[in-house]
């Protein structure tokens, strides 16, 4: 199996102490693959970078874009079009 990221460490590396791995991820913005018995088990990734990948996926994949839109609706992260347009007009000095 191909390496999923350039940084591969055993799961034990996360247990002692995890703060060091988190600092490394924040500093490099590169994910780290943790392994169990030499096999990839989980990937640790900076949340901003993860969201960037989701955004790229939504642009490339119509279904991913729809999934994210439905998640936004379910979480209440939506606004009526009238409010959005009013905010844009106010921000850019566009008369009604």
C-alpha positions in Angstrom: 0.0 0.0 0.0 1.2 3.5 -0.8 2.0 5.9 1.9 -0.9 8.2 2.5 1.1 11.1 3.7 4.8 11.9 4.0 4.6 11.7 7.8 3.9 8.2 9.1 4.2 7.3 12.7 2.9 4.5 14.9 -0.2 5.1 17.0 1.9 5.1 20.1 3.4 8.4 18.9 0.0 10.1 19.5 -0.2 8.8 23.0 3.0 10.2 24.3 2.5 13.2 24.2 -0.2 14.1 21.5 0.6 17.9 21.9 3.9 17.4 20.0 2.1 15.9 17.0 -0.6 18.6 17.0 2.1 21.3 17.1 3.8 19.6 14.1 0.6 19.5 12.2 -0.1 23.2 12.9 3.4 24.2 11.9 3.6 22.2 8.7 -0.1 22.0 7.7 0.7 18.5 6.6 -1.3 15.5 7.8 0.3 12.6 9.8 -0.7 9.0 9.2 -0.8 6.9 12.4 -0.3 3.2 11.9 -1.4 0.1 13.8 0.8 -2.9 13.2 2.4 -1.1 10.3 -0.9 -0.4 8.5 -2.5 3.1 8.1 -5.2 3.4 10.8 -6.0 7.1 11.0 -4.9 10.5 9.6 -4.4 13.6 11.8 -5.0 16.8 9.9 -5.3 20.5 10.5 -9.0 21.4 10.5 -8.5 24.4 8.1 -6.7 22.2 5.6 -9.4 19.6 5.9 -12.0 22.2 5.2 -10.0 23.3 2.2 -10.0 19.8 0.8 -13.8 19.6 1.4 -14.2 22.8 -0.5 -12.1 21.5 -3.4 -14.1 18.3 -3.4 -17.3 20.2 -3.5 -16.1 22.2 -6.5 -15.0 19.0 -8.3 -17.9 16.8 -7.3 -21.5 17.9 -7.6 -22.7 15.3 -5.0 -20.1 16.6 -2.4 -21.3 20.1 -3.0 -24.9 19.0 -2.4 -23.9 17.1 0.7 -22.2 20.1 2.2 -25.2 22.3 1.3 -27.6 19.9 3.1 -25.3 19.9 6.1 -25.4 23.7 6.1 -29.2 23.6 6.0 -29.4 21.1 8.8 -27.0 23.1 11.0 -28.9 26.4 10.3 -26.0 28.0 8.4 -28.4 29.6 5.9 -29.8 33.0 5.3 -32.7 34.3 3.2 -31.5 35.7 -0.1 -33.0 39.1 0.7 -30.8 39.4 3.8 -27.7 38.4 1.8 -28.4 40.9 -1.0 -29.2 43.7 1.5 -25.9 43.0 3.3 -24.0 43.1 0.0 -25.7 46.3 -1.1 -24.8 47.9 2.3 -21.2 46.7 2.2 -20.6 47.9 -1.3 -22.7 51.1 -1.2 -25.2 49.9 -3.8 -28.5 51.8 -3.5 -31.7 49.8 -3.2 
